[in-house]
Amino acid sequence: MKPLKYIFAFAALFTACYAEAQQVRFDNLKEQFGKDKIFGINGGVSANALFYDGNSPAREPFTWVLNGNLTFNIASMFDMPFSFNFNNLGGNYTYPTMPNRFSFHPGYKWFTGHIGDISMSFSPYTLNGHQFTGGGIEVMPDRFPLKVAVMYGRLLKATEYNPEERLSMPAYNRMGYGVKALYDKDKFSFGMSFFSAGDDANSLRVIPDSIDLLPQNNIAMSWEAGLKLIKNLTLTAEYGISLLTRDIRVAAQNPVTYHALRSNLTYRIAKSSFGFGYERIDPNYTSLGAYYFTNDLENFTLNYARPFFNDKLTFALSAGLQHDNLDNNKVEETQRFVGSLTVNYNHSKHLNLAFSYSNFQSYTNIKSQFDYINDITGYGNMDTLNFTQLSQNANLNVNWNFGSEKVRKHIISLNLNYQEAADRHDNTVSTGGMSRFYNLSGNYGLFFIPVNLQLNASANVSYNTIAQNNSLTYGPSLGMTGKFFKKTLTSGVSVSYNISANDDNLQNSFFNIRWNTAYLILKKHNISFALINQHRNIKNRPSSNDFTATVNYTYNF
């Protein structure tokens, strides 16, 4: 049977060329194809029946659902999925079809190839994840610190303008190629990437003037370096430049040049880490090797991190400042500040505390041309168009467990969360421009380990202020879950009650009772039952009651 096995294996290899993201290592063929199981199937089917009795006219009194997901596998490489879903309202199914896109990634030792519809990334400023149809190769020697990547292919397919298909955007045929090389040693590294792409101006017959589609050409390059200046002090930097010709049909048109720069300085002493980062990207920076760019920005970031008390407490602080309108041509100018603090304290394996805080401020100055024209003092109305958005987030989490790991264990958790958002105009928070969210939740769990029984009690309180409205929601819940018959039978029951109020006026209350049980047979068959009863009291409405029963059977293989 071995010859037949390998025939099927190499047939699977050929078939895998038409599947998405298949990777084959030619230096490991025996391990990949030498398995006894050339063909495999996995997935599951399930049948559900739901009974409903209540006041909702949108729900059916009885609903049945039959669904399944099957996946056929060839040599652990090629997956062919099949699924179906049928119910008393209709049904649908899917079956394997030849994909519109395929990729094949053969590898041998320190060579890796990419063939088909693929994507590669050289630099954020040159080629960065743009999908193309073609080929590429990556060379990463084990004993030499040089890595090289090369690509060539079609980035966009020519698509004619069709007024009846609004979602289909016209495009010129666009081809591109690129290369990246990186030499990386312990104390220094240096790399360069080059990418070029261009449109075929003759690949489309008719382009209406209203579409504003121009054939373009682009050359983008970047240089990156890393250097350990002294012990524990590391500097990394990358510089990118992009030359973009907006319309290649204009012979005398000069390309537009864009620049980008980012750098990071990191210093480690003892257990402390200090870092400073800087990034600047020109307005409208564009490379045809990326789908989009966040440009017209200048970033400054500062961070510090250190563990204390024998690494039981970790402390991390970071701050960042960003602004746009680098060429001073925008009507609006925005400045942003972000600060964050994170503290984690592991007192022991029984007690853990975590705290985090972040502050975000966004300042916008709208330059009104009307004010410029009519201002006679030179400084009038300067603050009337200044807006500041403020946002704060704080979170505290406490986990405490105690007791015996073999007999009885207790777990207590507490979580407190606070969020605030405000709009400030002329140093004043406007009426209704402030919102605050408070949430407090606590949970207690008791585990009887020898009998596989768990008891839970929890409470939750949420208080929100949005504009001038206040809302409060609170309530407890109780639950019990057990496992029986060598953990093949799991059963649980829970009750919960919560109340909601707006501006101290009761709005609604909900009382829920849930019971569920599941039985596992031969590790593949699962039968489960669930009952849910909900009683509702809603303001200005008669009280109502909903009852739902569910029966489910699942088979996994």
N, C-alpha and C positions, 0 to 999 in steps of 0.2 A: 504493500500500500504506500510505501514511501515515495516512489516515483510519482504516483498519482497525487499524493499530498503536495509535492512541490509544483506539479503542473497547476493545481488549483491555486497555490500560493502566488505563483508568478502571474496567473490570470487575475488574481486579486490585485496585484501590484499594478497591472495595466489598467484595471478598472478604477483603481484609486486615483489615477491621473485625472479622472473626471469628477472627483469629489472635492469638496471644499477643505482646504487646509490639511492635506495629508502629508505626513512626514515619514520618510523611509531612510534608514541608515544602512548604506550598502556595506559598511564594515561590521554589521551586526545582523546580517540576513538570517543566519542560522537560528539565532534567538527569536527573531521576529516571525519566521515562517516555519520553524521546526517544532512548533507546538502541535499536540495531538488534535486540538480543536480548531480546525480551519473555519468552520461555520458556527456561529452562535446566535442565539436569540434571547432577548431579555425584554422585560416590560411587565405589563399587568393589565387585567380587565376587572371591572367592578360593575356592580348592579346596585342601584339605590331606589328606595321607595320612601316617599315623604307624605305624611298625613297631616293636614292642617285644619284647625277649627278655631275661628276667630272672627274679628271684625274688619279685616282688611279685604276689600273687594278685589284688589289686584292679585291676590294669591289664590291659586287653585286648591281645592280641598284634597286632591290627590295628584301627586307627580311621581313619575318614574323616570329613571335615567340609567342608560346603559352606555358605558364608555370604555375605551381601551387604548393603550399605547404600546406598540410593539416596535422593536428595533432589531433588524437582522444585521449581523456583523460578520465580515469576512476577514479572517486572519488578524483580528484585533486592529484593523486599519480602516475599513470602509463600513460606514453605518448607513443603513437604509431604513428610515423611520416610516411607520404606518400608524395611523390613529383613526378612531371613529367615535362618534357621540350621537346617541339616539335618545329621544325622550318623547313624551306624549304630545309635545308641540311640534316635533319635527326631528331632523337629524342631519348630520353631515359626516364626511370622512375625507381623509387625505391619504395619498399613497406616494411612494418614492417617484420622483421625476428627475430627469437630467437637469442639473443646476445651470442657471444662466452664467455663473462664474465658477471657475475652478482654479485650484492652485496645487502645486506639487513641490515638495521640499526635500529633494534627495540630499543625503549627506555621506561623506566618506572622510574618516579621520578628522582633520581640522578644516575641511571644506564643507560648506553648506550652500546648496543651490536653491533658488526660488524661481519657479516657472509658472506662468499663467496669470491669473488675476491676483495680484499681491500688493503689498505695501511695505515700504522700508522707511527708516528714519535716520537721517544723517545729523541734523542740527535743527533747533527750533527756528533758525533763520534761513535755512535753505530747503532741504527736503524733509518734511515732517509728517509722515503718515498718509500721504496722498496715495490713493490706490491707482495702479497702472496695470496695463496688460503687456507683459513682456517677460524679461528675465533679469535675474540678479545673482550675485555670488558673494559670499562672505568667507574670508580667509582668516582664521584665528589660530596660528601655530601655538603648540603647547610650550615650547622652549624658547620662543623668540617674542619679545614684547611689541610686536607690530601687528595691528589688525587693519585689514583692508576690506572695503565693500564697494561693489560696482553695480550699477543698474542701467537698464535701457528699456524703453517701452512707450506705449501710448497712454497718455494721461487722460485725454478726452477723445471720445469718438465723435465724428462729424454728425451733427443732428440738425436737420432742416427745420425751418420755422413752420409750424402748423397752427393756424389760428384756432382750430377746433380742439386742440389739446393744450390747454393753458398751463398744465402742470409740467409739460415737457419743454424744458428750456433749450433753445437752439445753442449750438456750440460748434466752433471750428475744430477740425482734427488737430490735436496737440500731441507732439512727440517730445520726449525728454530723455536726458541721460545724466549720470552723475557718478562721482567717486568720492570716497572718504578714506582717509588713512589716519591712524592714531598710533603713536609710539608712546608706550606707557611703562615707565620704570618706577622703582620704589620712590625716588626722591623728585622726579619730575616727569611730566608728560607733555606731549605736543601733538596736535592734530589739525587737519585741514579737510574741509569738504568743499566740493565744487558741484554745482547743479546748473543745468541749462535746459530750457524748454522753449518751444516756439509753436505758433499756430500756422497752419497752411491756409493762406488767404484765399486759395482757389478751391477749398474743400466744400464750400457752400455756394448754392446757385443764387438765391435771393435772400437778402436780409433787409427788412423794412427799417427806415430811419428811426422809427419809434422804439425799436428794440435796444438801440445804443450798444451794439455788440461790435467790438473792434478786435482784429487779429493782433495778438501781442507776442512779444519776445522777451525773454528774461534770462539773465545770468546772475546767480546768487552764490556767494562764497562766504566761508566763515573760517576763523582761526581760533583754536582753543588751546589753553596751556594751563598746567598745574605745576606748582613749585613749592617745595618745603624750604622756606626761607631760612629758618633756624629750627632747632628742635621744637616740635609741637606747634609750629606756626606754618600754616598752609595757605597759599594764595591760588585761587583759580579764576580764570577770566576767559571770556569768549567775545569775539568781535565779528559782526556780520555786516555784509554789504550786499545790496541788491540793485542791479541795473535793469530797469524795466522800460521797454519801448511800448508805449500805449497803442500805437498804430503803425505796423510795419509797412503799410502801403504808402506812407509819407516818407519819401526818400531822404529829405533833409532833417527829419526829426531826430533829436538827440535823446538818448535814454534818460529817464529820471533816476537819480541816485538816492538811495535810502541807506541809513546806517542804524546799527543796533549794537548795544554793548551791555554785558552783564559781568559782574565780578563778585567774589566772595572771599573774605578773609576770616580764617578760623584759627583760634589759639586755644590750646589745651594745656592746662597746668594742673598737676595733681589730678583731681577728679572734676575740675571745673572746665567748662567750655564756653568761650566767648566767640561770637560771630558777628560780622558786619557784611551786609550785602548791598549792592547797587546795580540798578538796571535802567537803561534808557533806550527807548525805541522811537524812532522818528515817526511823525504823523504820516499815515497812509503807507507805512512799510508793507510791502507786498512781495511775496515769492510765489511763483506758479507751482511750487512744490508743496504747498500747504493750502488747506481749505479756507482758513481764516486766521487773522492775526489780531491780537490785542496790541494796539499801537497807540502812539501819541501819549506816552506816559513816562514818568520818571519815578523810580522807586528807591526808597532808602529803608533798609531793615536792620534791626539790631536784636540779638538774642543772647541769652545767658542760661546755662543749665548746670546744676551741681547736685550730687547726692550728699546727704548728711546722716549723722547718727548711724554709722556703720551700714550705710546704704539703705537704711530703713525708710528714710524720707528723701524724695526726689523733688527738686524745685526747678521750674522752667519759666522763664520770662521772655517775652518777645514784644517788639514794637515795630510798627512800620508806618511810613509816610509816603503818600503817592499824590501826584498831581498831573494834570494834562495841559493842553494848550501850549505845547512847547514852542510853537512858532508864533504864538500870540495872534492867531487868525480866527479863533473861534468866538462866537457870540457868548458862549458860556465857558466858564473855567471852573473846574472842580478839584477840590483838595480832599483827601481822605486820610484818616488816621485810624490805625488798628492796633490795639494793645491787648495782650492776653497773659494770663498767669495760670499755671497748673501746678498743683501740689498733691503728691501722693504719699501716704504714710502707711507702711506695713508694719504695724507693731509686732505682729506675730502671725502665724498661720490662722489664728482665730479672729484677729481684728484688723480691719483695713478701712482707711478713710481716704477719700479723694475729693479735692476741691478744684474748681476751675472758674475762671472769670475772664470775660472778654469785653472790650469796649470798642465800638465802631462809630466814627464820626465822619460825615461827608458834608463838605462845605461847597456851595455853588454860588458863583457870582455871575449874574446875567447882565451883560452889558447892553443896556437899552439904547438903541440908536436915537430914539425920540428924546431921551434925556440928554444925550450928548449934543443934539442939535439945539435944544432949548435952554440948556443950563448956561447961566450968565455969571455964576460965581466960581465955577471950576471945581466945586466940591459938593454941590447940592445933590440931594437924593442918592448919595453914594450907598446908603444902607438899605434903601427900600427894595432892592432886588437881590438881597443876600439871603440865602436859605441854608440852614444847617439841619441835617438829619442825624439823630443820636440813637444809638442802640447799645444796650447792655445785656449781658447774659451771665448768670451765676448758677453754679450747680454744686451741691454737696451730697455725697453719697457715703453712707456708713454701713458696713457689713460686720456682724459679730456672730460667731458660732462657738458653741461650747457643748460639753457633754461627752458621752462615750461614742467612739466610732463604731463600736460593735453592738451596743445595746440601745442607747437612746441619745439622739442628737437634736440640739436646738439651733435654729438659725433666725437671727433678727436682722432686718435690713430697713434702712431709712433713707429716703431720697427727698431732697428739697431743691426746687428749681425756680428761678426768677428770671423774667425777661421784661425788658422795658424798651419802648420805641417812642420817639418824639420828633416833631418837626418844629424847629425854632426859626423865627423870622425877626430880624432886628433885635437879637438877644432876648426875645420873649417867646415863650411857648404859647401858641395860639389856643383858643378855647376849642376843646375837642381834638387837639393835636397830640395828646399823650395817651399811651396805652401801656398797661402793666398786666403781667400774667404771673400768678403764684400757684405753685402746685406742691403739695406735701403728701407723700405716700409712705405707709409703713406696712411691714409684713412680718408675721411670726410663723415659723414652721417647726413642727415637732415630728420627728421621724422615729418610729419604732422599728429598728432595723431588723431584728430577727423575724418579725411577722410581716415585713414589707408594707407597713401602714404609715400614711403621712397625713397630718392634720395641718391646716393652714387657716390663719386669721389675718385679715388685712383691712386697711382703711385708707381712703383717699379723699383729699380736700383740694378743690381748685377754686381760686378766686381771681376774677378778671375784671379789669376796668378798661373799657374801650370808649374813647371820647368821654361822654358824661354818663355812661351806663355801667352799672356794676352787676356782675353775675356771680353766683355762688353755687357750686355743686359739691355734694359730699355724701358719703355713705360707706357702710362696712360690707364685708363679705366673709363667708365661712365656707370651708371646703374640706373634704376627706377623700383620699384616694388609697386604694389597696391593690396588691397583686397577690393572686392565689394560684394554687395548683401548679407549682414550679414556675410561676410568673407567666403562665400562658393566659390567665384571665386577669384583666385589669378593669376595675370598676371604681366609679367616683360619683360623689354628689356634692353640690354646692348651692348656696343661697346668697343672694346679694340684694341690697336695698340702697337706692340713691335718690336724693332730692335735689331739685334745681330751683333757684330763686333769682329774680331780677329786681334790683333796688329794694331788697327786703320783702318782696312780694312772691309768695309761693307760686311756681309755674307748673311743675309736674313732679311726679314721683313714680318710680318703677320698682317692682318687687319681682325677682326672678328666682326660679327653682330649676336646677339642671341635674339630670342624671344620665350617666353614660356608662356603657360597659363594652368591652371588646374581648373576643376569645380567639387566640391564635392556634391553628390546627396544622401540625406537620410543618411548621415554619413558613408555609406559603399561603395558607388559607386564613383569612381574617373575617370574622363575623362581628359586627358591632351594632349596638342599639343606643338610641339617645332620645330623651324626653326633655322638653323645655316648656315651662309654663311661665308666662309673663303677665302680670297684672299692672295696668297703667291708670294713673289719675292725672289728667291734664286739665289745666285751668280752662274754665268755660266750656268743658266738654264732658259728656257722661263717661264714667269709668268703663274700661274695656278689659277683656282677657283674651290672650292668645295661647293656644296649645299646639305644639308641634312634636310629632313623633317621626323618627327616622330609623330605617333599617338599611344596613349596608353589608354587601359581601364583596371582598376583594381577593383576587388570586394573583400572586406575583411569581414570576419564573425567570 
